[in-house]
Amino acid sequence: MKKTSLAVALPALVLSGLMLSGCGMFRSHKSWDTAKQEAPLEIPPGLDTPPASEALVIPPPGANQPTANGATAAAPGAAATITDGFVLSDSVDAAYKRVGDALAQGEIGQVTARDDAAHTYAVTVMAAAQVGKKPGFFGRMFGRGKGDAARATPHEISVSIAPSGQSGSEVRAQGEAAGVAKLVDGLKAKLGN
């Protein structure tokens, strides 16, 4: 029985010795001694750094031009004006009629003007000025901020319907952010978009 325990212990001892050595006997320790410093990379003559003088130019107030996604920058002290919209798979005339029918119900807002030739509506929407801002847990718990609750104020929103692609139409709303958000969400819900 001593021979079997010696036969098991001896290979285990040799294997643990190899594992503790980290197989250092199989590799050379001189590789870092022979490393050389390479020359630094050079920038080719035509690839100089572009000028950054126009990188941080602040636009003048009132230069709110919509970007590709419809968002605009707000001038300080002015109400934030944004443009948002969605696409319907109807013709422009059919989409104009569907949007008019949804607005005529009066749940989203009050239509103040319409232009059938230009396919536009002017809508007054009652929406809170502070979208999505509510008091925190302790503010709600201790009643702080009840007087600061956002009151619904009228927002003038311009809704236009324009062609999009071959058979679709784009519904765009432009105005103050809170009113546009409420109008677009309401139209999407009514029109099933």
C-alpha positions as CSV (number, residue, x, y, z in Angstrom):
1,M,0.0,0.0,0.0
2,K,2.9,2.3,0.5
3,K,4.0,1.8,-3.1
4,T,0.6,3.0,-4.4
5,S,0.7,6.1,-2.2
6,L,4.3,6.8,-3.4
7,A,3.2,6.2,-7.0
8,V,0.4,8.9,-6.5
9,A,2.4,11.3,-4.4
10,L,5.5,11.4,-6.6
11,P,3.7,12.5,-9.8
12,A,1.6,14.9,-7.8
13,L,4.7,16.5,-6.3
14,V,6.4,16.8,-9.8
15,L,3.2,18.3,-11.3
16,S,2.8,20.8,-8.5
17,G,6.5,21.8,-8.8
18,L,5.9,22.5,-12.5
19,M,2.8,24.5,-11.8
20,L,4.5,26.6,-9.2
21,S,7.4,27.4,-11.5
22,G,5.0,28.8,-14.0
23,C,6.6,26.9,-16.8
24,G,9.5,29.4,-16.6
25,M,12.0,26.8,-17.8
26,F,10.3,26.7,-21.2
27,R,10.7,30.4,-22.2
28,S,13.5,32.9,-22.4
29,H,13.7,35.8,-19.9
30,K,15.8,37.9,-22.3
31,S,12.9,39.2,-24.5
32,W,12.6,42.6,-22.7
33,D,16.3,43.1,-22.7
34,T,16.5,43.0,-26.5
35,A,13.5,45.4,-27.1
36,K,14.4,48.6,-28.9
37,Q,12.7,52.0,-28.9
38,E,10.9,52.6,-32.2
39,A,10.9,56.0,-34.0
40,P,7.8,58.0,-33.2
41,L,5.0,58.1,-35.8
42,E,5.2,61.0,-38.3
43,I,2.1,62.7,-39.7
44,P,2.2,62.8,-43.5
45,P,2.4,66.3,-44.9
46,G,-1.1,66.4,-46.3
47,L,-2.8,65.3,-43.0
48,D,-2.2,68.3,-40.8
49,T,-4.7,69.1,-38.0
50,P,-7.8,70.8,-39.3
51,P,-8.4,74.4,-38.1
52,A,-10.5,74.6,-35.0
53,S,-11.1,78.3,-35.0
54,E,-14.8,77.8,-35.9
55,A,-15.3,74.9,-33.6
56,L,-16.8,76.9,-30.7
57,V,-18.6,79.7,-32.3
58,I,-21.8,80.7,-30.5
59,P,-24.6,81.4,-32.9
60,P,-26.4,84.8,-32.6
61,P,-29.8,84.8,-30.8
62,G,-32.7,83.8,-33.0
63,A,-30.6,81.6,-35.3
64,N,-32.8,78.6,-34.6
65,Q,-32.7,76.6,-37.7
66,P,-34.1,73.1,-37.4
67,T,-31.7,70.2,-37.6
68,A,-32.3,67.0,-39.6
69,N,-34.2,65.4,-36.6
70,G,-36.3,68.5,-36.2
71,A,-34.8,69.9,-33.0
72,T,-33.8,73.5,-32.8
73,A,-31.6,75.4,-30.4
74,A,-33.3,77.7,-28.0
75,A,-32.2,81.3,-27.7
76,P,-31.5,82.3,-24.0
77,G,-34.6,83.8,-22.4
78,A,-36.9,82.7,-25.2
79,A,-39.4,79.8,-25.2
80,A,-37.9,76.6,-26.7
81,T,-39.2,76.2,-30.2
82,I,-39.0,72.7,-31.6
83,T,-40.3,70.8,-34.7
84,D,-41.5,67.3,-34.4
85,G,-43.5,65.0,-36.6
86,F,-44.3,61.6,-38.0
87,V,-45.2,60.0,-41.3
88,L,-48.6,58.6,-42.4
89,S,-49.0,56.2,-45.3
90,D,-51.9,58.3,-46.8
91,S,-51.9,60.8,-49.6
92,V,-51.5,64.5,-48.5
93,D,-55.2,65.3,-48.9
94,A,-56.3,62.1,-47.0
95,A,-53.8,62.8,-44.2
96,Y,-54.9,66.4,-44.0
97,K,-58.5,65.3,-43.6
98,R,-57.6,62.6,-41.0
99,V,-55.5,65.1,-39.0
100,G,-58.4,67.7,-39.3
101,D,-60.9,65.1,-38.0
102,A,-58.7,64.2,-35.1
103,L,-58.2,67.9,-34.2
104,A,-61.9,68.6,-34.6
105,Q,-62.8,66.3,-31.7
106,G,-61.2,69.0,-29.4
107,E,-59.4,66.6,-27.1
108,I,-55.9,67.5,-28.3
109,G,-56.4,71.2,-28.8
110,Q,-58.5,73.9,-30.4
111,V,-58.1,74.6,-34.2
112,T,-57.8,78.4,-34.5
113,A,-57.0,78.6,-38.3
114,R,-56.7,76.3,-41.3
115,D,-55.3,76.7,-44.8
116,D,-56.6,74.0,-47.1
117,A,-54.3,75.1,-50.0
118,A,-51.2,74.9,-47.9
119,H,-52.4,71.9,-45.8
120,T,-51.7,73.6,-42.5
121,Y,-53.6,74.1,-39.2
122,A,-53.0,76.6,-36.4
123,V,-53.8,74.9,-33.1
124,T,-53.9,76.1,-29.5
125,V,-52.9,73.4,-27.1
126,M,-53.2,73.6,-23.3
127,A,-50.0,72.0,-22.0
128,A,-47.8,72.4,-18.9
129,A,-44.7,74.5,-19.4
130,Q,-42.5,72.0,-17.6
131,V,-42.8,68.6,-19.3
132,G,-41.9,65.7,-17.2
133,K,-40.8,67.7,-14.2
134,K,-42.3,66.5,-10.9
135,P,-41.2,66.7,-7.3
136,G,-39.0,63.9,-6.0
137,F,-39.9,61.4,-3.3
138,F,-39.4,63.6,-0.3
139,G,-41.0,66.6,-2.1
140,R,-44.1,64.6,-2.6
141,M,-44.0,63.1,0.9
142,F,-43.7,66.4,2.7
143,G,-45.8,68.5,0.3
144,R,-43.0,70.7,-1.0
145,G,-43.6,71.8,-4.5
146,K,-47.4,71.7,-4.6
147,G,-47.5,75.4,-5.4
148,D,-44.8,75.0,-8.0
149,A,-46.8,72.5,-10.0
150,A,-46.8,73.3,-13.7
151,R,-50.0,75.0,-14.8
152,A,-51.4,74.3,-18.2
153,T,-50.9,77.3,-20.5
154,P,-52.0,77.8,-24.1
155,H,-49.4,77.1,-26.7
156,E,-49.7,78.1,-30.4
157,I,-48.7,75.2,-32.6
158,S,-48.4,75.1,-36.4
159,V,-49.3,71.8,-38.0
160,S,-48.4,71.2,-41.6
161,I,-48.9,68.1,-43.8
162,A,-46.4,67.6,-46.7
163,P,-45.7,64.8,-49.2
164,S,-43.2,62.2,-48.0
165,G,-42.0,59.7,-50.6
166,Q,-44.3,58.5,-53.3
167,S,-47.5,57.6,-51.3
168,G,-46.9,58.9,-47.8
169,S,-47.3,62.2,-46.1
170,E,-45.4,63.9,-43.3
171,V,-47.2,65.5,-40.4
172,R,-45.0,68.2,-38.7
173,A,-45.8,70.3,-35.7
174,Q,-43.8,73.4,-34.8
175,G,-44.0,75.5,-31.7
176,E,-43.1,75.5,-28.0
177,A,-41.8,72.1,-26.8
178,A,-44.6,71.3,-24.3
179,G,-47.3,72.0,-26.8
180,V,-45.6,70.2,-29.6
181,A,-45.1,67.1,-27.5
182,K,-48.7,67.0,-26.4
183,L,-50.0,67.6,-29.9
184,V,-47.8,65.0,-31.6
185,D,-48.5,62.4,-29.0
186,G,-52.2,63.0,-29.2
187,L,-52.3,62.8,-33.0
188,K,-50.2,59.6,-33.0
189,A,-52.7,58.1,-30.5
190,K,-55.7,59.2,-32.5
191,L,-54.4,58.2,-35.9
192,G,-52.9,54.9,-34.8
193,N,-49.4,55.7,-35.6
